[in-house]
Amino acid sequence: MQERASVKEILSLLEIEDTSILESLRDEGLFQEDFVGPDAAEELRVALTLVRDLGVNPAGVEVVLHLRRRMRVLEELTESSLRRLLAELEGP
């Protein structure tokens, strides 16, 4: 079972005192839960960094997170295909 972390704990770890960033992300439909698993915690860290450090608006954050997820899926598919191809080339 994966551990879940409080969104408030994550904000504290990232030294973010202004919760308006989180509120703006939630207005965009992101990070609605009060507790998140490891993957969502990493996405929250990325989202907060994008907003705080790079000035990306919440809609842009949603696009970036979607593209990151899609890129991970494509990376997994590519790795799987390469493993299968190598196994075929090596033969029995």
PDB file of N, CA, C and O in Angstrom:
ATOM      1  N   MET A   1       0.838  -1.186   0.000  1.00  0.00           N
ATOM      2  CA  MET A   1       0.000   0.000   0.000  1.00  0.00           C
ATOM      3  C   MET A   1       0.880   1.246   0.000  1.00  0.00           C
ATOM      4  O   MET A   1       1.823   1.348   0.785  1.00  0.00           O
ATOM      5  N   GLN A   2       0.572   2.176  -0.870  1.00  0.00           N
ATOM      6  CA  GLN A   2       1.359   3.399  -0.968  1.00  0.00           C
ATOM      7  C   GLN A   2       0.940   4.388   0.113  1.00  0.00           C
ATOM      8  O   GLN A   2      -0.240   4.528   0.435  1.00  0.00           O
ATOM      9  N   GLU A   3       1.933   5.063   0.659  1.00  0.00           N
ATOM     10  CA  GLU A   3       1.633   6.102   1.639  1.00  0.00           C
ATOM     11  C   GLU A   3       1.104   7.331   0.942  1.00  0.00           C
ATOM     12  O   GLU A   3       1.446   7.621  -0.204  1.00  0.00           O
ATOM     13  N   ARG A   4       0.261   8.048   1.663  1.00  0.00           N
ATOM     14  CA  ARG A   4      -0.289   9.287   1.140  1.00  0.00           C
ATOM     15  C   ARG A   4       0.184  10.421   2.027  1.00  0.00           C
ATOM     16  O   ARG A   4       0.313  10.265   3.242  1.00  0.00           O
ATOM     17  N   ALA A   5       0.439  11.552   1.415  1.00  0.00           N
ATOM     18  CA  ALA A   5       0.907  12.731   2.142  1.00  0.00           C
ATOM     19  C   ALA A   5      -0.145  13.822   2.079  1.00  0.00           C
ATOM     20  O   ALA A   5      -0.904  13.925   1.115  1.00  0.00           O
ATOM     21  N   SER A   6      -0.174  14.613   3.098  1.00  0.00           N
ATOM     22  CA  SER A   6      -1.074  15.754   3.140  1.00  0.00           C
ATOM     23  C   SER A   6      -0.552  16.832   2.191  1.00  0.00           C
ATOM     24  O   SER A   6       0.651  17.084   2.122  1.00  0.00           O
ATOM     25  N   VAL A   7      -1.458  17.454   1.472  1.00  0.00           N
ATOM     26  CA  VAL A   7      -1.078  18.549   0.578  1.00  0.00           C
ATOM     27  C   VAL A   7      -0.439  19.672   1.399  1.00  0.00           C
ATOM     28  O   VAL A   7       0.509  20.313   0.946  1.00  0.00           O
ATOM     29  N   LYS A   8      -0.955  19.904   2.588  1.00  0.00           N
ATOM     30  CA  LYS A   8      -0.389  20.941   3.464  1.00  0.00           C
ATOM     31  C   LYS A   8       1.042  20.610   3.859  1.00  0.00           C
ATOM     32  O   LYS A   8       1.881  21.506   3.952  1.00  0.00           O
ATOM     33  N   GLU A   9       1.337  19.314   4.097  1.00  0.00           N
ATOM     34  CA  GLU A   9       2.704  18.895   4.417  1.00  0.00           C
ATOM     35  C   GLU A   9       3.638  19.171   3.240  1.00  0.00           C
ATOM     36  O   GLU A   9       4.767  19.626   3.420  1.00  0.00           O
ATOM     37  N   ILE A  10       3.153  18.892   2.049  1.00  0.00           N
ATOM     38  CA  ILE A  10       3.971  19.123   0.854  1.00  0.00           C
ATOM     39  C   ILE A  10       4.257  20.608   0.699  1.00  0.00           C
ATOM     40  O   ILE A  10       5.389  20.997   0.415  1.00  0.00           O
ATOM     41  N   LEU A  11       3.240  21.438   0.884  1.00  0.00           N
ATOM     42  CA  LEU A  11       3.445  22.891   0.816  1.00  0.00           C
ATOM     43  C   LEU A  11       4.488  23.324   1.839  1.00  0.00           C
ATOM     44  O   LEU A  11       5.352  24.149   1.543  1.00  0.00           O
ATOM     45  N   SER A  12       4.406  22.769   3.035  1.00  0.00           N
ATOM     46  CA  SER A  12       5.353  23.116   4.090  1.00  0.00           C
ATOM     47  C   SER A  12       6.776  22.687   3.721  1.00  0.00           C
ATOM     48  O   SER A  12       7.727  23.445   3.910  1.00  0.00           O
ATOM     49  N   LEU A  13       6.913  21.466   3.195  1.00  0.00           N
ATOM     50  CA  LEU A  13       8.236  20.975   2.785  1.00  0.00           C
ATOM     51  C   LEU A  13       8.855  21.855   1.703  1.00  0.00           C
ATOM     52  O   LEU A  13      10.070  22.047   1.662  1.00  0.00           O
ATOM     53  N   LEU A  14       8.008  22.380   0.839  1.00  0.00           N
ATOM     54  CA  LEU A  14       8.485  23.239  -0.246  1.00  0.00           C
ATOM     55  C   LEU A  14       8.586  24.706   0.184  1.00  0.00           C
ATOM     56  O   LEU A  14       8.880  25.592  -0.619  1.00  0.00           O
ATOM     57  N   GLU A  15       8.332  24.932   1.480  1.00  0.00           N
ATOM     58  CA  GLU A  15       8.416  26.272   2.062  1.00  0.00           C
ATOM     59  C   GLU A  15       7.490  27.257   1.356  1.00  0.00           C
ATOM     60  O   GLU A  15       7.863  28.397   1.075  1.00  0.00           O
ATOM     61  N   ILE A  16       6.280  26.793   1.078  1.00  0.00           N
ATOM     62  CA  ILE A  16       5.270  27.643   0.454  1.00  0.00           C
ATOM     63  C   ILE A  16       4.229  27.976   1.515  1.00  0.00           C
ATOM     64  O   ILE A  16       3.485  27.110   1.974  1.00  0.00           O
ATOM     65  N   GLU A  17       4.195  29.236   1.887  1.00  0.00           N
ATOM     66  CA  GLU A  17       3.252  29.681   2.915  1.00  0.00           C
ATOM     67  C   GLU A  17       1.973  30.243   2.304  1.00  0.00           C
ATOM     68  O   GLU A  17       0.911  30.194   2.924  1.00  0.00           O
ATOM     69  N   ASP A  18       2.073  30.766   1.109  1.00  0.00           N
ATOM     70  CA  ASP A  18       0.934  31.374   0.429  1.00  0.00           C
ATOM     71  C   ASP A  18       0.098  30.280  -0.232  1.00  0.00           C
ATOM     72  O   ASP A  18       0.508  29.711  -1.244  1.00  0.00           O
ATOM     73  N   THR A  19      -1.058  29.988   0.329  1.00  0.00           N
ATOM     74  CA  THR A  19      -1.894  28.913  -0.213  1.00  0.00           C
ATOM     75  C   THR A  19      -2.700  29.338  -1.436  1.00  0.00           C
ATOM     76  O   THR A  19      -3.442  28.535  -2.002  1.00  0.00           O
ATOM     77  N   SER A  20      -2.557  30.595  -1.845  1.00  0.00           N
ATOM     78  CA  SER A  20      -3.310  31.033  -3.027  1.00  0.00           C
ATOM     79  C   SER A  20      -2.850  30.285  -4.282  1.00  0.00           C
ATOM     80  O   SER A  20      -3.631  30.118  -5.218  1.00  0.00           O
ATOM     81  N   ILE A  21      -1.608  29.838  -4.311  1.00  0.00           N
ATOM     82  CA  ILE A  21      -1.127  29.048  -5.456  1.00  0.00           C
ATOM     83  C   ILE A  21      -1.928  27.758  -5.539  1.00  0.00           C
ATOM     84  O   ILE A  21      -2.403  27.379  -6.609  1.00  0.00           O
ATOM     85  N   LEU A  22      -2.074  27.084  -4.400  1.00  0.00           N
ATOM     86  CA  LEU A  22      -2.846  25.843  -4.372  1.00  0.00           C
ATOM     87  C   LEU A  22      -4.296  26.116  -4.743  1.00  0.00           C
ATOM     88  O   LEU A  22      -4.898  25.352  -5.498  1.00  0.00           O
ATOM     89  N   GLU A  23      -4.851  27.179  -4.228  1.00  0.00           N
ATOM     90  CA  GLU A  23      -6.243  27.524  -4.541  1.00  0.00           C
ATOM     91  C   GLU A  23      -6.430  27.753  -6.042  1.00  0.00           C
ATOM     92  O   GLU A  23      -7.436  27.330  -6.613  1.00  0.00           O
ATOM     93  N   SER A  24      -5.462  28.422  -6.684  1.00  0.00           N
ATOM     94  CA  SER A  24      -5.585  28.663  -8.126  1.00  0.00           C
ATOM     95  C   SER A  24      -5.483  27.357  -8.907  1.00  0.00           C
ATOM     96  O   SER A  24      -6.159  27.186  -9.921  1.00  0.00           O
ATOM     97  N   LEU A  25      -4.644  26.438  -8.440  1.00  0.00           N
ATOM     98  CA  LEU A  25      -4.546  25.131  -9.098  1.00  0.00           C
ATOM     99  C   LEU A  25      -5.842  24.345  -8.917  1.00  0.00           C
ATOM    100  O   LEU A  25      -6.309  23.678  -9.840  1.00  0.00           O
ATOM    101  N   ARG A  26      -6.413  24.429  -7.724  1.00  0.00           N
ATOM    102  CA  ARG A  26      -7.671  23.727  -7.461  1.00  0.00           C
ATOM    103  C   ARG A  26      -8.811  24.325  -8.282  1.00  0.00           C
ATOM    104  O   ARG A  26      -9.705  23.601  -8.721  1.00  0.00           O
ATOM    105  N   ASP A  27      -8.786  25.630  -8.489  1.00  0.00           N
ATOM    106  CA  ASP A  27      -9.801  26.268  -9.341  1.00  0.00           C
ATOM    107  C   ASP A  27      -9.741  25.717 -10.765  1.00  0.00           C
ATOM    108  O   ASP A  27     -10.745  25.696 -11.478  1.00  0.00           O
ATOM    109  N   GLU A  28      -8.560  25.274 -11.164  1.00  0.00           N
ATOM    110  CA  GLU A  28      -8.360  24.702 -12.496  1.00  0.00           C
ATOM    111  C   GLU A  28      -8.720  23.209 -12.517  1.00  0.00           C
ATOM    112  O   GLU A  28      -8.664  22.563 -13.564  1.00  0.00           O
ATOM    113  N   GLY A  29      -9.091  22.671 -11.340  1.00  0.00           N
ATOM    114  CA  GLY A  29      -9.472  21.262 -11.248  1.00  0.00           C
ATOM    115  C   GLY A  29      -8.343  20.338 -10.861  1.00  0.00           C
ATOM    116  O   GLY A  29      -8.494  19.119 -10.931  1.00  0.00           O
ATOM    117  N   LEU A  30      -7.211  20.890 -10.453  1.00  0.00           N
ATOM    118  CA  LEU A  30      -6.045  20.096 -10.088  1.00  0.00           C
ATOM    119  C   LEU A  30      -5.947  19.956  -8.569  1.00  0.00           C
ATOM    120  O   LEU A  30      -6.319  20.866  -7.829  1.00  0.00           O
ATOM    121  N   PHE A  31      -5.445  18.814  -8.113  1.00  0.00           N
ATOM    122  CA  PHE A  31      -5.118  18.575  -6.699  1.00  0.00           C
ATOM    123  C   PHE A  31      -6.291  18.874  -5.770  1.00  0.00           C
ATOM    124  O   PHE A  31      -6.169  19.641  -4.815  1.00  0.00           O
ATOM    125  N   GLN A  32      -7.417  18.256  -6.069  1.00  0.00           N
ATOM    126  CA  GLN A  32      -8.624  18.466  -5.278  1.00  0.00           C
ATOM    127  C   GLN A  32      -8.581  17.751  -3.932  1.00  0.00           C
ATOM    128  O   GLN A  32      -9.204  18.200  -2.970  1.00  0.00           O
ATOM    129  N   GLU A  33      -7.846  16.636  -3.858  1.00  0.00           N
ATOM    130  CA  GLU A  33      -7.798  15.861  -2.617  1.00  0.00           C
ATOM    131  C   GLU A  33      -6.871  16.523  -1.609  1.00  0.00           C
ATOM    132  O   GLU A  33      -5.950  17.253  -1.974  1.00  0.00           O
ATOM    133  N   ASP A  34      -7.134  16.252  -0.325  1.00  0.00           N
ATOM    134  CA  ASP A  34      -6.278  16.783   0.736  1.00  0.00           C
ATOM    135  C   ASP A  34      -5.072  15.897   0.998  1.00  0.00           C
ATOM    136  O   ASP A  34      -4.093  16.340   1.598  1.00  0.00           O
ATOM    137  N   PHE A  35      -5.134  14.638   0.548  1.00  0.00           N
ATOM    138  CA  PHE A  35      -4.022  13.710   0.684  1.00  0.00           C
ATOM    139  C   PHE A  35      -3.718  13.118  -0.685  1.00  0.00           C
ATOM    140  O   PHE A  35      -4.630  12.784  -1.440  1.00  0.00           O
ATOM    141  N   VAL A  36      -2.439  12.991  -0.999  1.00  0.00           N
ATOM    142  CA  VAL A  36      -2.033  12.502  -2.316  1.00  0.00           C
ATOM    143  C   VAL A  36      -0.974  11.414  -2.179  1.00  0.00           C
ATOM    144  O   VAL A  36      -0.219  11.376  -1.208  1.00  0.00           O
ATOM    145  N   GLY A  37      -0.938  10.532  -3.172  1.00  0.00           N
ATOM    146  CA  GLY A  37       0.074   9.488  -3.227  1.00  0.00           C
ATOM    147  C   GLY A  37       1.379  10.045  -3.791  1.00  0.00           C
ATOM    148  O   GLY A  37       1.455  11.226  -4.128  1.00  0.00           O
ATOM    149  N   PRO A  38       2.400   9.204  -3.893  1.00  0.00           N
ATOM    150  CA  PRO A  38       3.721   9.653  -4.353  1.00  0.00           C
ATOM    151  C   PRO A  38       3.722  10.311  -5.730  1.00  0.00           C
ATOM    152  O   PRO A  38       4.378  11.334  -5.925  1.00  0.00           O
ATOM    153  N   ASP A  39       2.999   9.739  -6.678  1.00  0.00           N
ATOM    154  CA  ASP A  39       2.978  10.308  -8.035  1.00  0.00           C
ATOM    155  C   ASP A  39       2.316  11.688  -8.051  1.00  0.00           C
ATOM    156  O   ASP A  39       2.815  12.625  -8.673  1.00  0.00           O
ATOM    157  N   ALA A  40       1.186  11.791  -7.357  1.00  0.00           N
ATOM    158  CA  ALA A  40       0.492  13.079  -7.293  1.00  0.00           C
ATOM    159  C   ALA A  40       1.302  14.091  -6.500  1.00  0.00           C
ATOM    160  O   ALA A  40       1.264  15.284  -6.802  1.00  0.00           O
ATOM    161  N   ALA A  41       2.036  13.636  -5.489  1.00  0.00           N
ATOM    162  CA  ALA A  41       2.889  14.541  -4.711  1.00  0.00           C
ATOM    163  C   ALA A  41       3.989  15.122  -5.596  1.00  0.00           C
ATOM    164  O   ALA A  41       4.315  16.305  -5.501  1.00  0.00           O
ATOM    165  N   GLU A  42       4.552  14.283  -6.452  1.00  0.00           N
ATOM    166  CA  GLU A  42       5.579  14.766  -7.385  1.00  0.00           C
ATOM    167  C   GLU A  42       4.968  15.745  -8.380  1.00  0.00           C
ATOM    168  O   GLU A  42       5.578  16.764  -8.700  1.00  0.00           O
ATOM    169  N   GLU A  43       3.770  15.444  -8.869  1.00  0.00           N
ATOM    170  CA  GLU A  43       3.100  16.373  -9.781  1.00  0.00           C
ATOM    171  C   GLU A  43       2.804  17.698  -9.086  1.00  0.00           C
ATOM    172  O   GLU A  43       2.931  18.761  -9.693  1.00  0.00           O
ATOM    173  N   LEU A  44       2.411  17.637  -7.824  1.00  0.00           N
ATOM    174  CA  LEU A  44       2.155  18.860  -7.063  1.00  0.00           C
ATOM    175  C   LEU A  44       3.423  19.675  -6.923  1.00  0.00           C
ATOM    176  O   LEU A  44       3.401  20.898  -7.058  1.00  0.00           O
ATOM    177  N   ARG A  45       4.546  18.987  -6.647  1.00  0.00           N
ATOM    178  CA  ARG A  45       5.831  19.689  -6.545  1.00  0.00           C
ATOM    179  C   ARG A  45       6.167  20.389  -7.855  1.00  0.00           C
ATOM    180  O   ARG A  45       6.583  21.547  -7.865  1.00  0.00           O
ATOM    181  N   VAL A  46       5.982  19.674  -8.957  1.00  0.00           N
ATOM    182  CA  VAL A  46       6.251  20.251 -10.275  1.00  0.00           C
ATOM    183  C   VAL A  46       5.324  21.443 -10.527  1.00  0.00           C
ATOM    184  O   VAL A  46       5.766  22.498 -10.982  1.00  0.00           O
ATOM    185  N   ALA A  47       4.050  21.266 -10.228  1.00  0.00           N
ATOM    186  CA  ALA A  47       3.066  22.328 -10.463  1.00  0.00           C
ATOM    187  C   ALA A  47       3.414  23.577  -9.654  1.00  0.00           C
ATOM    188  O   ALA A  47       3.384  24.691 -10.177  1.00  0.00           O
ATOM    189  N   LEU A  48       3.741  23.386  -8.392  1.00  0.00           N
ATOM    190  CA  LEU A  48       4.071  24.535  -7.540  1.00  0.00           C
ATOM    191  C   LEU A  48       5.340  25.232  -8.025  1.00  0.00           C
ATOM    192  O   LEU A  48       5.438  26.458  -7.974  1.00  0.00           O
ATOM    193  N   THR A  49       6.302  24.455  -8.491  1.00  0.00           N
ATOM    194  CA  THR A  49       7.538  25.029  -9.032  1.00  0.00           C
ATOM    195  C   THR A  49       7.250  25.823 -10.304  1.00  0.00           C
ATOM    196  O   THR A  49       7.781  26.917 -10.496  1.00  0.00           O
ATOM    197  N   LEU A  50       6.406  25.264 -11.170  1.00  0.00           N
ATOM    198  CA  LEU A  50       6.057  25.967 -12.408  1.00  0.00           C
ATOM    199  C   LEU A  50       5.405  27.313 -12.108  1.00  0.00           C
ATOM    200  O   LEU A  50       5.732  28.325 -12.729  1.00  0.00           O
ATOM    201  N   VAL A  51       4.482  27.315 -11.152  1.00  0.00           N
ATOM    202  CA  VAL A  51       3.770  28.555 -10.829  1.00  0.00           C
ATOM    203  C   VAL A  51       4.687  29.533 -10.111  1.00  0.00           C
ATOM    204  O   VAL A  51       4.789  30.697 -10.498  1.00  0.00           O
ATOM    205  N   ARG A  52       5.349  29.061  -9.070  1.00  0.00           N
ATOM    206  CA  ARG A  52       6.141  29.957  -8.215  1.00  0.00           C
ATOM    207  C   ARG A  52       7.404  30.457  -8.901  1.00  0.00           C
ATOM    208  O   ARG A  52       7.692  31.653  -8.876  1.00  0.00           O
ATOM    209  N   ASP A  53       8.154  29.554  -9.510  1.00  0.00           N
ATOM    210  CA  ASP A  53       9.468  29.917 -10.037  1.00  0.00           C
ATOM    211  C   ASP A  53       9.452  30.373 -11.494  1.00  0.00           C
ATOM    212  O   ASP A  53      10.283  31.180 -11.910  1.00  0.00           O
ATOM    213  N   LEU A  54       8.495  29.846 -12.266  1.00  0.00           N
ATOM    214  CA  LEU A  54       8.485  30.158 -13.694  1.00  0.00           C
ATOM    215  C   LEU A  54       7.303  31.009 -14.133  1.00  0.00           C
ATOM    216  O   LEU A  54       7.245  31.446 -15.283  1.00  0.00           O
ATOM    217  N   GLY A  55       6.363  31.246 -13.230  1.00  0.00           N
ATOM    218  CA  GLY A  55       5.231  32.103 -13.554  1.00  0.00           C
ATOM    219  C   GLY A  55       4.208  31.502 -14.500  1.00  0.00           C
ATOM    220  O   GLY A  55       3.462  32.226 -15.159  1.00  0.00           O
ATOM    221  N   VAL A  56       4.173  30.170 -14.566  1.00  0.00           N
ATOM    222  CA  VAL A  56       3.204  29.503 -15.435  1.00  0.00           C
ATOM    223  C   VAL A  56       1.824  29.608 -14.783  1.00  0.00           C
ATOM    224  O   VAL A  56       1.692  29.421 -13.573  1.00  0.00           O
ATOM    225  N   ASN A  57       0.805  29.904 -15.577  1.00  0.00           N
ATOM    226  CA  ASN A  57      -0.543  29.997 -15.007  1.00  0.00           C
ATOM    227  C   ASN A  57      -1.120  28.593 -14.827  1.00  0.00           C
ATOM    228  O   ASN A  57      -0.618  27.643 -15.428  1.00  0.00           O
ATOM    229  N   PRO A  58      -2.176  28.445 -14.003  1.00  0.00           N
ATOM    230  CA  PRO A  58      -2.729  27.113 -13.721  1.00  0.00           C
ATOM    231  C   PRO A  58      -3.155  26.332 -14.960  1.00  0.00           C
ATOM    232  O   PRO A  58      -2.987  25.113 -15.000  1.00  0.00           O
ATOM    233  N   ALA A  59      -3.700  27.000 -15.966  1.00  0.00           N
ATOM    234  CA  ALA A  59      -4.075  26.295 -17.197  1.00  0.00           C
ATOM    235  C   ALA A  59      -2.833  25.724 -17.874  1.00  0.00           C
ATOM    236  O   ALA A  59      -2.861  24.608 -18.393  1.00  0.00           O
ATOM    237  N   GLY A  60      -1.752  26.488 -17.868  1.00  0.00           N
ATOM    238  CA  GLY A  60      -0.488  26.003 -18.431  1.00  0.00           C
ATOM    239  C   GLY A  60       0.067  24.836 -17.643  1.00  0.00           C
ATOM    240  O   GLY A  60       0.627  23.901 -18.216  1.00  0.00           O
ATOM    241  N   VAL A  61      -0.087  24.888 -16.327  1.00  0.00           N
ATOM    242  CA  VAL A  61       0.358  23.785 -15.472  1.00  0.00           C
ATOM    243  C   VAL A  61      -0.383  22.508 -15.845  1.00  0.00           C
ATOM    244  O   VAL A  61       0.222  21.440 -15.933  1.00  0.00           O
ATOM    245  N   GLU A  62      -1.686  22.616 -16.063  1.00  0.00           N
ATOM    246  CA  GLU A  62      -2.477  21.445 -16.443  1.00  0.00           C
ATOM    247  C   GLU A  62      -1.951  20.841 -17.746  1.00  0.00           C
ATOM    248  O   GLU A  62      -1.850  19.621 -17.869  1.00  0.00           O
ATOM    249  N   VAL A  63      -1.621  21.680 -18.700  1.00  0.00           N
ATOM    250  CA  VAL A  63      -1.082  21.204 -19.983  1.00  0.00           C
ATOM    251  C   VAL A  63       0.264  20.522 -19.772  1.00  0.00           C
ATOM    252  O   VAL A  63       0.506  19.439 -20.304  1.00  0.00           O
ATOM    253  N   VAL A  64       1.135  21.152 -18.998  1.00  0.00           N
ATOM    254  CA  VAL A  64       2.461  20.581 -18.742  1.00  0.00           C
ATOM    255  C   VAL A  64       2.339  19.218 -18.059  1.00  0.00           C
ATOM    256  O   VAL A  64       3.017  18.268 -18.451  1.00  0.00           O
ATOM    257  N   LEU A  65       1.485  19.118 -17.046  1.00  0.00           N
ATOM    258  CA  LEU A  65       1.323  17.845 -16.342  1.00  0.00           C
ATOM    259  C   LEU A  65       0.770  16.768 -17.269  1.00  0.00           C
ATOM    260  O   LEU A  65       1.195  15.615 -17.206  1.00  0.00           O
ATOM    261  N   HIS A  66      -0.176  17.140 -18.127  1.00  0.00           N
ATOM    262  CA  HIS A  66      -0.715  16.182 -19.089  1.00  0.00           C
ATOM    263  C   HIS A  66       0.389  15.692 -20.030  1.00  0.00           C
ATOM    264  O   HIS A  66       0.500  14.495 -20.295  1.00  0.00           O
ATOM    265  N   LEU A  67       1.191  16.611 -20.525  1.00  0.00           N
ATOM    266  CA  LEU A  67       2.276  16.239 -21.438  1.00  0.00           C
ATOM    267  C   LEU A  67       3.326  15.372 -20.737  1.00  0.00           C
ATOM    268  O   LEU A  67       3.873  14.451 -21.344  1.00  0.00           O
ATOM    269  N   ARG A  68       3.610  15.662 -19.462  1.00  0.00           N
ATOM    270  CA  ARG A  68       4.570  14.836 -18.695  1.00  0.00           C
ATOM    271  C   ARG A  68       4.054  13.413 -18.566  1.00  0.00           C
ATOM    272  O   ARG A  68       4.803  12.455 -18.751  1.00  0.00           O
ATOM    273  N   ARG A  69       2.751  13.275 -18.243  1.00  0.00           N
ATOM    274  CA  ARG A  69       2.162  11.936 -18.105  1.00  0.00           C
ATOM    275  C   ARG A  69       2.227  11.187 -19.434  1.00  0.00           C
ATOM    276  O   ARG A  69       2.581  10.009 -19.483  1.00  0.00           O
ATOM    277  N   ARG A  70       1.883  11.889 -20.498  1.00  0.00           N
ATOM    278  CA  ARG A  70       1.906  11.272 -21.826  1.00  0.00           C
ATOM    279  C   ARG A  70       3.318  10.856 -22.211  1.00  0.00           C
ATOM    280  O   ARG A  70       3.522   9.785 -22.781  1.00  0.00           O
ATOM    281  N   MET A  71       4.285  11.699 -21.901  1.00  0.00           N
ATOM    282  CA  MET A  71       5.685  11.392 -22.204  1.00  0.00           C
ATOM    283  C   MET A  71       6.143  10.144 -21.437  1.00  0.00           C
ATOM    284  O   MET A  71       6.868   9.312 -21.983  1.00  0.00           O
ATOM    285  N   ARG A  72       5.722  10.014 -20.181  1.00  0.00           N
ATOM    286  CA  ARG A  72       6.082   8.818 -19.403  1.00  0.00           C
ATOM    287  C   ARG A  72       5.505   7.556 -20.028  1.00  0.00           C
ATOM    288  O   ARG A  72       6.183   6.532 -20.113  1.00  0.00           O
ATOM    289  N   VAL A  73       4.263   7.631 -20.460  1.00  0.00           N
ATOM    290  CA  VAL A  73       3.637   6.475 -21.105  1.00  0.00           C
ATOM    291  C   VAL A  73       4.404   6.109 -22.372  1.00  0.00           C
ATOM    292  O   VAL A  73       4.678   4.934 -22.619  1.00  0.00           O
ATOM    293  N   LEU A  74       4.744   7.103 -23.164  1.00  0.00           N
ATOM    294  CA  LEU A  74       5.489   6.846 -24.403  1.00  0.00           C
ATOM    295  C   LEU A  74       6.875   6.284 -24.115  1.00  0.00           C
ATOM    296  O   LEU A  74       7.358   5.420 -24.848  1.00  0.00           O
ATOM    297  N   GLU A  75       7.516   6.765 -23.057  1.00  0.00           N
ATOM    298  CA  GLU A  75       8.827   6.223 -22.671  1.00  0.00           C
ATOM    299  C   GLU A  75       8.704   4.752 -22.286  1.00  0.00           C
ATOM    300  O   GLU A  75       9.537   3.936 -22.681  1.00  0.00           O
ATOM    301  N   GLU A  76       7.667   4.406 -21.517  1.00  0.00           N
ATOM    302  CA  GLU A  76       7.458   3.022 -21.120  1.00  0.00           C
ATOM    303  C   GLU A  76       7.195   2.138 -22.335  1.00  0.00           C
ATOM    304  O   GLU A  76       7.712   1.024 -22.424  1.00  0.00           O
ATOM    305  N   LEU A  77       6.389   2.641 -23.269  1.00  0.00           N
ATOM    306  CA  LEU A  77       6.113   1.874 -24.482  1.00  0.00           C
ATOM    307  C   LEU A  77       7.375   1.673 -25.308  1.00  0.00           C
ATOM    308  O   LEU A  77       7.605   0.593 -25.851  1.00  0.00           O
ATOM    309  N   THR A  78       8.186   2.714 -25.400  1.00  0.00           N
ATOM    310  CA  THR A  78       9.437   2.621 -26.157  1.00  0.00           C
ATOM    311  C   THR A  78      10.380   1.616 -25.517  1.00  0.00           C
ATOM    312  O   THR A  78      10.965   0.785 -26.212  1.00  0.00           O
ATOM    313  N   GLU A  79      10.535   1.682 -24.200  1.00  0.00           N
ATOM    314  CA  GLU A  79      11.405   0.731 -23.499  1.00  0.00           C
ATOM    315  C   GLU A  79      10.922  -0.695 -23.686  1.00  0.00           C
ATOM    316  O   GLU A  79      11.717  -1.603 -23.930  1.00  0.00           O
ATOM    317  N   SER A  80       9.619  -0.885 -23.572  1.00  0.00           N
ATOM    318  CA  SER A  80       9.040  -2.216 -23.744  1.00  0.00           C
ATOM    319  C   SER A  80       9.291  -2.734 -25.160  1.00  0.00           C
ATOM    320  O   SER A  80       9.654  -3.895 -25.346  1.00  0.00           O
ATOM    321  N   SER A  81       9.100  -1.881 -26.140  1.00  0.00           N
ATOM    322  CA  SER A  81       9.320  -2.276 -27.538  1.00  0.00           C
ATOM    323  C   SER A  81      10.785  -2.606 -27.781  1.00  0.00           C
ATOM    324  O   SER A  81      11.102  -3.570 -28.479  1.00  0.00           O
ATOM    325  N   LEU A  82      11.671  -1.815 -27.211  1.00  0.00           N
ATOM    326  CA  LEU A  82      13.103  -2.087 -27.388  1.00  0.00           C
ATOM    327  C   LEU A  82      13.508  -3.392 -26.721  1.00  0.00           C
ATOM    328  O   LEU A  82      14.300  -4.149 -27.283  1.00  0.00           O
ATOM    329  N   ARG A  83      12.986  -3.667 -25.545  1.00  0.00           N
ATOM    330  CA  ARG A  83      13.298  -4.940 -24.875  1.00  0.00           C
ATOM    331  C   ARG A  83      12.809  -6.115 -25.717  1.00  0.00           C
ATOM    332  O   ARG A  83      13.520  -7.105 -25.889  1.00  0.00           O
ATOM    333  N   ARG A  84      11.587  -5.996 -26.240  1.00  0.00           N
ATOM    334  CA  ARG A  84      11.030  -7.059 -27.062  1.00  0.00           C
ATOM    335  C   ARG A  84      11.856  -7.260 -28.331  1.00  0.00           C
ATOM    336  O   ARG A  84      12.125  -8.393 -28.731  1.00  0.00           O
ATOM    337  N   LEU A  85      12.252  -6.161 -28.956  1.00  0.00           N
ATOM    338  CA  LEU A  85      13.059  -6.237 -30.176  1.00  0.00           C
ATOM    339  C   LEU A  85      14.417  -6.875 -29.895  1.00  0.00           C
ATOM    340  O   LEU A  85      14.879  -7.725 -30.657  1.00  0.00           O
ATOM    341  N   LEU A  86      15.048  -6.467 -28.807  1.00  0.00           N
ATOM    342  CA  LEU A  86      16.342  -7.073 -28.448  1.00  0.00           C
ATOM    343  C   LEU A  86      16.195  -8.558 -28.167  1.00  0.00           C
ATOM    344  O   LEU A  86      17.051  -9.351 -28.559  1.00  0.00           O
ATOM    345  N   ALA A  87      15.123  -8.941 -27.496  1.00  0.00           N
ATOM    346  CA  ALA A  87      14.909 -10.362 -27.215  1.00  0.00           C
ATOM    347  C   ALA A  87      14.731 -11.146 -28.511  1.00  0.00           C
ATOM    348  O   ALA A  87      15.222 -12.267 -28.637  1.00  0.00           O
ATOM    349  N   GLU A  88      14.025 -10.551 -29.477  1.00  0.00           N
ATOM    350  CA  GLU A  88      13.836 -11.223 -30.774  1.00  0.00           C
ATOM    351  C   GLU A  88      15.145 -11.335 -31.540  1.00  0.00           C
ATOM    352  O   GLU A  88      15.413 -12.345 -32.190  1.00  0.00           O
ATOM    353  N   LEU A  89      15.959 -10.284 -31.458  1.00  0.00           N
ATOM    354  CA  LEU A  89      17.233 -10.302 -32.176  1.00  0.00           C
ATOM    355  C   LEU A  89      18.206 -11.311 -31.567  1.00  0.00           C
ATOM    356  O   LEU A  89      19.001 -11.924 -32.280  1.00  0.00           O
ATOM    357  N   GLU A  90      18.139 -11.475 -30.259  1.00  0.00           N
ATOM    358  CA  GLU A  90      19.029 -12.426 -29.595  1.00  0.00           C
ATOM    359  C   GLU A  90      18.619 -13.852 -29.909  1.00  0.00           C
ATOM    360  O   GLU A  90      19.445 -14.765 -29.892  1.00  0.00           O
ATOM    361  N   GLY A  91      17.350 -14.038 -30.193  1.00  0.00           N
ATOM    362  CA  GLY A  91      16.857 -15.367 -30.577  1.00  0.00           C
ATOM    363  C   GLY A  91      16.852 -16.342 -29.413  1.00  0.00           C
ATOM    364  O   GLY A  91      17.241 -16.014 -28.292  1.00  0.00           O
ATOM    365  N   PRO A  92      16.392 -17.565 -29.719  1.00  0.00           N
ATOM    366  CA  PRO A  92      16.294 -18.592 -28.678  1.00  0.00           C
ATOM    367  C   PRO A  92      17.629 -19.159 -28.248  1.00  0.00           C
ATOM    368  O   PRO A  92      17.679 -20.029 -27.379  1.00  0.00           O
TER     369      PRO A  92
END
